[in-house]
């Protein structure tokens, strides 16, 4: 039979998993800069392709600038 500590641990694990899921879905960083209504890279000010914006919501750099920043 589970005691109160086991129950508390189970609740903690569920809450932690939910918090991690929310953090993964939240955009990281300030997002793109908008120039004439177009989402643009904060580094080079070139438009960010819609496929990247869809794949990485809230991204603030184009693929090329992101790769350069990561040293790839």
Long-range contacts (C-beta under 8 A, 24 or more apart in sequence): 26-58, 27-57, 27-58, 27-59, 28-58, 29-58, 29-59, 29-60, 30-60, 31-58, 31-59, 31-60, 32-59, 32-60, 33-60, 41-65, 43-69
